[in-house]
């Protein structure tokens, strides 16, 4: 029977019994007591029905709280609307729980298969720290067990504690040196902080410096291969097409003067394109066979002044205003010829960038501190477009029709061979390239 009907029936009986008791209270004492007993029994029965329903709800809530959705509802109750809704709710919670478990499993597998070490910690409002995720790469880097209890793990990751065991977690990026099994290795350590519900999460990643180098080398090779394949295909394709055309001329029974002229022109084009390909390979050989610098003590300012003399006529013809004053000596250990080539490349690039400038200006200055000497090349030319910033140091990449695309690449190779570096600072209406040399 429907629970609602049972309770309603019991209530009607109680009400009717109460009315009867009221009527027979004085006239029929025996009947009064009989009806009174029946009333008590009805009250007990309705309480039992309510308790039974509440007990069912309590069992269901206990199962939901413990993520146990295996509870079954009896056949008699399945038809009741309330139990139908409860069954639907349990099924939805069960599906959602399975989906969350699947997503968590996928998330764990992704982290586990990363080549970089990952540690995710979470902290509650009471500053209690727990381990949320830790992958095999991290345990391999540090040669530690995979502990999921922070009290145990913190004893094994002491070199990293300064970044994680603190009251306030902050995003950071550091290079750390860790000694494992009598071997020292450098890592790039990055942390990120996320707040979600009542927890604060710290994501720590650990990547070996060698991994970064390999990644950058691979990216550089991919970019280089793209440029090389593009250049070679652009050279070979017209040669192949032209060779087919010349072959059809040679297959003619009679070759007239016009055909001979066409043959000569075709061979001339083939020679020109072949020479272009040869020059392209030669420039690549220059990059790969860069000799070691033959260092000597050189006055950097004097060398730069001598190099600028080579461009005085060009500055005058193109009305480029040169701002360059050196008041002191900067003595460094350099390969004079290689650094002169670097200066030539930098000045040539600035002159090219100033072609369409209304008031072309090139400023060169040298600033030195205790550890390094920097040479600044500042021009107000066309600048570097956003979409090519990542490509300017790639071999053979150029925006100039007559350019070889190895100037900046060769410059960077020479600077690195000297223990220095080259970088640029693009700003609105001006571009700054900086050559950074180590001091003696």
For each residue, the residues with C-beta under 8 A, 3 or more apart:
1: 5 6
2: 5 6 80
3: 6 7 49 53 80 82
4: 7 8
5: 1 2 8 9
6: 1 2 3 9 10 49
7: 3 4 10 11 46 49 50
8: 4 5 11 12
9: 5 6 12 13
10: 6 7 13 14 42 45 46 49
11: 7 8 14 15 46
12: 8 9 15 16
13: 9 10 16 17 38 42
14: 10 11 17 18 39 42 43 46
15: 11 12 18 19
16: 12 13 19 20
17: 13 14 20 21 35 36 38 39 42
18: 14 15 21 22 39
19: 15 16 22 23
20: 16 17 23 24 31 35
21: 17 18 24 25 32 35 36 39
22: 18 19 25
23: 19 20 27
24: 20 21 27 28 29 31 32 35
25: 21 22 32
26: 29
27: 23 24
28: 24 31 32
29: 24 26 32 33
30: 33 34
31: 20 24 28 34 35
32: 21 24 25 28 29 35 36
33: 29 30 36 37
34: 30 31 37 38
35: 17 20 21 24 31 32 38 39
36: 17 21 32 33 39 40
37: 33 34 40 41
38: 13 17 34 35 41 42
39: 14 17 18 21 35 36 42 43
40: 36 37 43 44
41: 37 38 44 45
42: 10 13 14 17 38 39 45 46
43: 14 39 40 46 47
44: 40 41 47 48
45: 10 41 42 48 49
46: 7 10 11 14 42 43 49 50
47: 43 44 50 51
48: 44 45 51 52
49: 3 6 7 10 45 46 52 53
50: 7 46 47 53 54
51: 47 48 54 55
52: 48 49 55 56
53: 3 49 50 56 57
54: 50 51 57 58
55: 51 52 58 59
56: 52 53 59 60 77
57: 53 54 60 61
58: 54 55 61 62
59: 55 56 62 63 71
60: 56 57 63 64 71 86 90
61: 57 58 64 65
62: 58 59 65 66
63: 59 60 66 68 69 70 71 90
64: 60 61 67 68 69 90 93
65: 61 62
66: 62 63
67: 64 97
68: 63 64 71
69: 63 64 90 91 93 94 97
70: 63
71: 59 60 63 68 90
72:
73: 77 78 83 86 87
74: 77 78
75: 78
76: 79
77: 56 73 74 80 83
78: 73 74 75 83 84 87
79: 76 83 84
80: 2 3 77 83 84
81: 84 85
82: 3 85 86
83: 73 77 78 79 80 86 87
84: 78 79 80 81 87 88
85: 81 82 88 89
86: 60 73 82 83 89 90
87: 73 78 83 84 90 91
88: 84 85 91 92
89: 85 86 92 93
90: 60 63 64 69 71 86 87 93 94
91: 69 87 88 94 95
92: 88 89 95 96
93: 64 69 89 90 96 97
94: 69 90 91 97 98
95: 91 92 98 99
96: 92 93 99 100
97: 67 69 93 94 100 101
98: 94 95 101 102
99: 95 96 102 103
100: 96 97 103 104
101: 97 98 104 105
102: 98 99 105 106
103: 99 100 106 107
104: 100 101 107 108
105: 101 102 108 109
106: 102 103 109 110
107: 103 104 110 111 133
108: 104 105 111 112 133
109: 105 106 112 113
110: 106 107 113 114
111: 107 108 114 118 120 133 135
112: 108 109 135 136
113: 109 110
114: 110 111 118 135 137
115: 137 207 211
116: 137 205 206 207 211
117: 135 137 138 139 140 141 142 205 206 207
118: 111 114 133 134 135 137 138 203 204 205 206
119: 131 133 134 135 138 157 160 164 203 204 206
120: 111 131 132 133 134 201 202 203 204
121: 129 130 131 132 150 164 201 202 204
122: 129 130 132 199 200 201 202
123: 127 128 129 130 169 199 200 201 202
124: 127 128 130 198 199
125: 198
126:
127: 123 124 167
128: 123 124
129: 121 122 123 150 164 165
130: 121 122 123 124 150
131: 119 120 121 134 147 148 149 150 153
132: 120 121 122 201
133: 107 108 111 118 119 120
134: 118 119 120 131 138 139 146 147 148 153
135: 111 112 114 117 118 119 138 139
136: 112 139 140 146
137: 114 115 116 117 118 140 141 206
138: 117 118 119 134 135 141 142 206
139: 117 134 135 136 142 143 144 145 146
140: 117 136 137 143
141: 117 137 138 178 180 185 187 206 208
142: 117 138 139 156 157 178 180
143: 139 140 180 181
144: 139 147 153 156 157
145: 139 156
146: 134 136 139
147: 131 134 144 152 153 156
148: 131 134 153
149: 131 152 153
150: 121 129 130 131 153 154
151: 154 155
152: 147 149 155 156
153: 131 134 144 147 148 149 150 156 157
154: 150 151 157 158 161 165
155: 151 152 158
156: 142 144 145 147 152 153
157: 119 142 144 153 154 160 161 164
158: 154 155 161
159: 176 178 179
160: 119 157 163 164 176 189 204 206
161: 154 157 158 164 165
162: 165 166
163: 160 166 172 174 189 191 204
164: 119 121 129 157 160 161 169 191 202 204
165: 129 154 161 162
166: 162 163 169
167: 127
168:
169: 123 164 166 191 193 200 202
170: 191 193
171: 191 192 193
172: 163 189 190 191
173: 188 189 190 191
174: 163 188 189 190
175: 186 187 188 189 209
176: 159 160 186 187 189
177: 184 185 186 187
178: 141 142 159 184 185 186 187
179: 159 182 183 184
180: 141 142 143 183 185
181: 143
182: 179
183: 179 180
184: 177 178 179
185: 141 177 178 180 208 209
186: 175 176 177 178 208 209
187: 141 175 176 177 178 206 207 208 209
188: 173 174 175 206 207 208 209 212
189: 160 163 172 173 174 175 176 204 205 206
190: 172 173 174 204 205 207
191: 163 164 169 170 171 172 173 202 203 204 205
192: 171 202 203
193: 169 170 171 200 201 202 203
194: 200 201 203
195: 199 200 201
196: 199 200 201
197:
198: 124 125
199: 122 123 124 195 196
200: 122 123 169 193 194 195 196
201: 120 121 122 123 132 193 194 195 196
202: 120 121 122 123 164 169 191 192 193
203: 118 119 120 191 192 193 194
204: 118 119 120 121 160 163 164 189 190 191
205: 116 117 118 189 190 191
206: 116 117 118 119 137 138 141 160 187 188 189
207: 115 116 117 187 188 190 211 212
208: 141 185 186 187 188 211 212
209: 175 185 186 187 188 212 213
210: 213 214
211: 115 116 207 208 214 215
212: 188 207 208 209 215 216
213: 209 210 216 217
214: 210 211 217 218
215: 211 212 218 219
216: 212 213 219 220
217: 213 214 220 221
218: 214 215 221 222
219: 215 216 222 223
220: 216 217 223 224 394
221: 217 218 224 225
222: 218 219 225 226
223: 219 220 226 227 391 394 397
224: 220 221 227 228 394 395 396
225: 221 222 228 229
226: 222 223 229 230
227: 223 224 230 231 394 395 396 397 405
228: 224 225 231 232 284 395 396
229: 225 226 232 233
230: 226 227 233 234
231: 227 228 234 235 280 396
232: 228 229 235 236 277 280
233: 229 230 236 237
234: 230 231 237 238
235: 231 232 238 239 273 274 276 277 280
236: 232 233 239 240 277
237: 233 234 240 241
238: 234 235 241 242 269 273
239: 235 236 242 243 270 273 274
240: 236 237 243 244
241: 237 238 244 245
242: 238 239 245 246 266 269 270
243: 239 240 246 247 270
244: 240 241 247 248
245: 241 242 248 249 266
246: 242 243 249 250 262 263 266 267
247: 243 244 250 251
248: 244 245 251 252
249: 245 246 252 255 259 262 263
250: 246 247 255 263
251: 247 248
252: 248 249 255 259
253:
254:
255: 249 250 252 259 260 263
256: 259 260
257: 260 261
258: 261 262
259: 249 252 255 256 262 263
260: 255 256 257 263 264
261: 257 258 264 265
262: 246 249 258 259 265 266
263: 246 249 250 255 259 260 266 267
264: 260 261 267 268
265: 261 262 268 269
266: 242 245 246 262 263 269 270
267: 246 263 264 270 271
268: 264 265 271 272
269: 238 242 265 266 272 273
270: 239 242 243 266 267 273 274
271: 267 268 274 275
272: 268 269 275 276
273: 235 238 239 269 270 276 277
274: 235 239 270 271 277 278
275: 271 272 278 279
276: 235 272 273 279 280
277: 232 235 236 273 274 280 281
278: 274 275 281 282
279: 275 276 282 283 404
280: 231 232 235 276 277 283 284 396
281: 277 278 284 285
282: 278 279 285 286
283: 279 280 286 287 396 404 405 406
284: 228 280 281 287 288 395 396 406
285: 281 282 288 289
286: 282 283 289 290 406 410
287: 283 284 290 395 406 409 410 413
288: 284 285
289: 285 286
290: 286 287 410 413 414 417
291: 294
292: 417
293: 334 335 338 414 417 418
294: 291 335
295: 333 334 335 418
296: 333 334 335 336
297: 331 332 333 440
298: 302 303 331 332 333 334 336 339
299: 302 303 329 330 331
300: 303 304 330 331 332 334 339 366 373 375 437
301: 304 305 326 328 329 330 366
302: 298 299 305 306 329
303: 298 299 300 306 307 334 336 339 340 343
304: 300 301 307 308 324 326 343 364 366 375
305: 301 302 308 309 324 326
306: 302 303 309 310 340
307: 303 304 310 311 340 343 344 347
308: 304 305 311 312 322 324 347 364
309: 305 306 312
310: 306 307 344
311: 307 308 314 315 347 351
312: 308 309 315 316
313: 316 317
314: 311 317 318 320 351
315: 311 312 318 320 322 351 362
316: 312 313 319
317: 313 314
318: 314 315 351 354 355 360
319: 316 360
320: 314 315 351 354 360 361 362
321: 359 360 361 362
322: 308 315 362 363 364
323: 361 362 363 364 365
324: 304 305 308 363 364 365
325: 365
326: 301 304 305 330 366
327:
328: 301
329: 299 301 302
330: 299 300 301 326 366 368 373
331: 297 298 299 300 440
332: 297 298 300 373 437 438 439 440
333: 295 296 297 298 440
334: 293 295 296 298 300 303 338 339 418 437
335: 293 294 295 296 338 339 414 417 418
336: 296 298 303 339 340
337: 340 341
338: 293 334 335 341 342 414 417 418
339: 298 300 303 334 335 336 342 343 414 418
340: 303 306 307 336 337 343 344
341: 337 338 344 345 410 411 414
342: 338 339 345 346 411 414 415 435
343: 303 304 307 339 340 346 347
344: 307 310 340 341 347 348
345: 341 342 348 349 407 408 410 411
346: 342 343 349 350 377 411 433 435
347: 307 308 311 343 344 350 351 362 377
348: 344 345 351 352 407
349: 345 346 352 353 407 408 433
350: 346 347 353 354 362 377 379 381 433
351: 311 314 315 318 320 347 348 354 355 362
352: 348 349 355 381 400 403
353: 349 350 357 379 381 382 383 431
354: 318 320 350 351 357 360 361 362 379 380 381
355: 318 351 352 381 382
356: 381 382
357: 353 354 360 361 379 380 381 382
358:
359: 321 380
360: 318 319 320 321 354 357 379 380 381
361: 320 321 323 354 357 379 380
362: 315 320 321 322 323 347 350 351 354 377 378 379
363: 322 323 324 376 377 378 379
364: 304 308 322 323 324 375 376 377 378
365: 323 324 325 375 376 378
366: 300 301 304 326 330 373 374 375 376
367: 373 374 376
368: 330 372 373 374 439
369: 372 373
370: 439
371: 438 439
372: 368 369 420 436 437 438 439
373: 300 330 332 366 367 368 369 436 437 439
374: 366 367 368 434 435 436 437
375: 300 304 364 365 366 434 435 437
376: 363 364 365 366 367 432 433 434
377: 346 347 350 362 363 364 432 433 434 435
378: 362 363 364 365 430 431 432
379: 350 353 354 357 360 361 362 363 430 431
380: 354 357 359 360 361 429 430
381: 350 352 353 354 355 356 357 360 431
382: 353 355 356 357
383: 353 426 429 430 431
384: 388 389 392 424 426 431
385: 388 389
386: 389
387:
388: 384 385 391 392 397 399
389: 384 385 386 392 426
390:
391: 223 388 394 397
392: 384 388 389 397 408 424
393: 408 409 412
394: 220 223 224 227 391 397 405 409
395: 224 227 228 284 287 405 406 409
396: 224 227 228 231 280 283 284 404 405 406
397: 223 227 388 391 392 394 405
398: 403 404 405
399: 388 403
400: 352 403
401:
402:
403: 352 398 399 400 407
404: 279 283 396 398 407
405: 227 283 394 395 396 397 398 409
406: 283 284 286 287 395 396 409 410
407: 345 348 349 403 404 410 411
408: 345 349 392 393 411 412 422
409: 287 393 394 395 405 406 412 413
410: 286 287 290 341 345 406 407 413 414
411: 341 342 345 346 407 408 414 415 422 435
412: 393 408 409 415 416 421 422
413: 287 290 409 410 416 417
414: 290 293 335 338 339 341 342 410 411 417 418
415: 342 411 412 418 420 421 422 435 436 437
416: 412 413 419 420 421
417: 290 292 293 335 338 413 414
418: 293 295 334 335 338 339 414 415 437 438
419: 416 437 438
420: 372 415 416 435 436 437 438
421: 412 415 416 435 436
422: 408 411 412 415 433 434 435 436
423: 433 434 436
424: 384 392 431 432 433 434
425: 431 432 434
426: 383 384 389 431 432
427: 430 431 432
428:
429: 380 383
430: 378 379 380 383 427
431: 353 378 379 381 383 384 424 425 426 427
432: 376 377 378 424 425 426 427
433: 346 349 350 376 377 422 423 424
434: 374 375 376 377 422 423 424 425
435: 342 346 374 375 377 411 415 420 421 422
436: 372 373 374 415 420 421 422 423
437: 300 332 334 372 373 374 375 415 418 419 420
438: 332 371 372 418 419 420
439: 332 368 370 371 372 373
440: 297 331 332 333
